[in-house]
Amino acid sequence: MELPSRQRVPLLPKIVDNQYRGVKLAQYAFLLITAVTIVRSLIHVFAPDGGAQSIATIPLSAYSAEAAATVVLMFSLWGLSQLLMGLVYLGVYLKYKSLIPMMYVLLIVEYAMRIVVGQMKPIVTTGTAPGSVGSWIMVPVCVVLLVLSLLPGKAAKEKNA
């Protein structure tokens, strides 16, 4: 059964404001994802190994000092990119909640492409990196959260009643 168009929450709203119209669970989950993104990014930027060996289990000692330093730099730069995205997510959460559904689309694309690129260019590790497992979890979770963010929440239903 399809909902009438006035009851659906738009993926890209005509007016970008701080009114979240979807199911509240998706809003609070977005805040949690935002916090995890920012914390994870700071670890990549500030950890001595960028998290490459201590978290992702990449055996840096198996490489020359120069190659290991390059891997650490790449992880730190990746952390910087994650920090910028985390700050965008935070800005959306604080000031532009109507864009949360669109942010879920970006999260789905990011995590799905991590899987694709990881399959195309696998990295040698000594264990299972949390990110490699997390991407497989985050894609379906974010799809569910996207759907919830597009369904009218309790406040929107009461407003239309």
N, C-alpha and C positions, 0 to 999 in steps of 0.2 A: 504494500500500500504506500503510495507516494504522498508525502505531506504537501499541502498547498504551499506555493512559493513564498507567501508572506510569513510562514512559520519556520522556514529554514534559515539558518544563520549563514550569511554569505562568506565564501572563502576570502574574497577581496571586497570588503565593505565599501559602499559609496562614500561614506563619511568615516574617516579614521578618527576614533575617539577612545576614551578610556572605559567604555562600556563593554564588558564581556557578556555575551549573550548565550553562550553554550552551557553544557553541563559543568557544574563547578569542579568536579573531580579532574577534568582535563585542565582547568585553570591552575589548580594547586599542583598537579603533576608537572605542568610547565615550569612552575617556580622551582620545584625540586630538580628538574633537568637543568635549569639555569644555574642553580647553585653548584651542582656536580660539574657542569661544564667549566665554571669559573675556577673551582678548586683544582680540578684536573689540569687546567691550563697553567695555573700557578706552579704546580708540581713540575710540569714539563719545563717551564722557564727557569725555576730556581733550584731544582735538584741538581747536584753536581754531575750526575750522568744523564740529566734530562729525563730520567725515568726509563731510559733505554734498557739498561741492564737490571736495575732494581725492581722495575715493574714489568716491562715487556719481555724480560728474560733474554735479551739479545746478548750473546757472549762477547762483550767488547774486548776482552783480553785475547780473543782469537784473531783480532785484527791488529795491524800496525797502529802505533800511537796516532799517526795522522788520520788513518781511516776511522779509528774510534772517535777521535775529536770531531770528525765530520758528522758521524752518526749522532753524537751528542748535540752538535749545533743544529742538525736537522730536527731533532726532537724539541729543542728549545724554540726554534722558529715555528714549528707546528703548534707548540704551546701558546705562542704569541697570537697565531691565527685563531686558536680556540678561545683565547681571552677576548679578542675583538668580537667574536660571535657571541660569547657569553655576555658581553656588555650590551650588544644589540638586543639579545633576549631580555636582559634586565630592563633596558629602556622600554621595550615593548610591554613587559609586565607592569612597570610602574606608570607609564603614560599612555600607552596605545594598545590596551587589551583587546580591542576589536581585531587586531592583527594576529592573535594567537593561533587561529586555524592556519594561516599562511606560514607561520613559524613551524608548525608541525609538518607541513609539506617540505620545508627546507631540512628539517631533521631527518625525515624519511629519505630524502635524496642523499644527504650526507652519509648516513649510516649504510644505506644500500650500496653507495659507491665505494665505501670503505671495504665492503665485502668483495665487490667486483675487482677493485684494484689489488686487494690482498690476494685474490685468486690468480690474477695476472702476474703479479710481482711478489711472490712469497718471500718472507724474511726468515732466516734461520734463527731459531730460538732454542733455549734449553728447557723450556716449559711452555705452558699455554698462557699467552698474554691475555690479561683481562679484556683488553679492547677487541681481541679477535672473537671472544665469546659474546661480549656486550653488544656488538653490532648485530649479531643474529637475534638477540633478544630485543634490542631497541627498535628494529624495523617493524615487527608486528605490534609491539606495544604502542609505538607512535601512530600506526595506522588506526588502532582502536581509539587512541586519544584524539586523533584528527576527527574521526566519525563523531565522537562525543562532543567535540568542540563545535561541530556543525549542527548538532541537535539543539533545539531551543531548551535552555535551562528553565528551572522553576520560575525565576523572576520573569523571563520572557513569556512563558505560558500564562502566568497570572496577568501580565500586562495585556495580552491578547484576549483574555477571557471576558 
